[in-house]
Amino acid sequence: MTELISKGGPLVWLLMACLGFATAIFLERLAYFHRASMNVGEFLAGLAALIRRKNYAEALQECVATRVPAGRVIHAALLRHHSPREQLKEIVQEAGQLEVPRLERYLAILNAIAHAGPLIGLLGTVIGLLDSFTNLSSANGITTHAEVARGVYQSLVTSALGLVVAIPAYLFFAFLSARSRSIMHDLERAGVEIVNLIEDAKSADNIVEFRQPAADEATGRVRPRKAQS
């Protein structure tokens, strides 16, 4: 590997820098996605009991303690739990959209490295071949096949290294994009289910208020009527 780097020319160092940068991005995003992941179903099951008891303060504290994107989406809905359903849906959609740039950070750079790696390698090959044929023409045709082969070999080093950079970068990009889409799906699920939980709690209040007169009739109580004037 050291021999390849020494024979590849200055573009090899650029390719090695791209590979190191892509690896650093992959490790940083991998750690971030690990922290941002959570079991949405289990978390919402715990919040459901608090919401049914109208204990929104404790539910908000649970969301703040999670420090994950799904928790922030749920937190935004709980802050405005008195809002109508359509407004709650808009709130969770806006909160989810704010999390998208954080999830997709640096992914465009990985994609660019994956596409630019082979092009940089091809550029190094073209420059190496031009240099070889320039030396051949300046030698007045007096050269050996070994010297020509050595020049072509050195020019192809950058093409090989370009692929070495591009393949891992593209695999990093594909893996991280899949993780990002998975977390976005969790955000959508969290938004839909928290709106349903809040609306179910409101519906339970309306049912209790509607059935209260029926309970009075069952106990034989008669409500006094206002005197007619």
Stockholm file with secondary structure:
# STOCKHOLM 1.0

chainA/1-229         MTELISKGGPLVWLLMACLGFATAIFLERLAYFHRASMNVGEFLAGLAALIRRKNYAEALQECVATRVPAGRVIHAALLRHHSPREQLKEIVQEAGQLEVPRLERYLAILNAIAHAGPLIGLLGTVIGLLDSFTNLSSANGITTHAEVARGVYQSLVTSALGLVVAIPAYLFFAFLSARSRSIMHDLERAGVEIVNLIEDAKSADNIVEFRQPAADEATGRVRPRKAQS
#=GR chainA/1-229 SS CHHHHHHHCHHHHHHHHHHHHHHHHHHHHHHHHHHHCCCHHHHHHHHHHHHHTTCHHHHHHHHHHHCSHHHHHHHHHHHTTTSCHHHHHHHHHHHHHHHHHHHTTTHHHHHHHHHHHHHHHHHHHHHHHHHHHHHHHHTTTCCCHHHHHHHHHHHHHHHHHHHHHHHHHHHHHHHHHHHHHHHHHHHHHHHHHHHHHHHHHHHHHHHHHHHHHHHHHHTTCCCCCCCCC
#=GC SS_cons         CHHHHHHHCHHHHHHHHHHHHHHHHHHHHHHHHHHHCCCHHHHHHHHHHHHHTTCHHHHHHHHHHHCSHHHHHHHHHHHTTTSCHHHHHHHHHHHHHHHHHHHTTTHHHHHHHHHHHHHHHHHHHHHHHHHHHHHHHHTTTCCCHHHHHHHHHHHHHHHHHHHHHHHHHHHHHHHHHHHHHHHHHHHHHHHHHHHHHHHHHHHHHHHHHHHHHHHHHHTTCCCCCCCCC
//
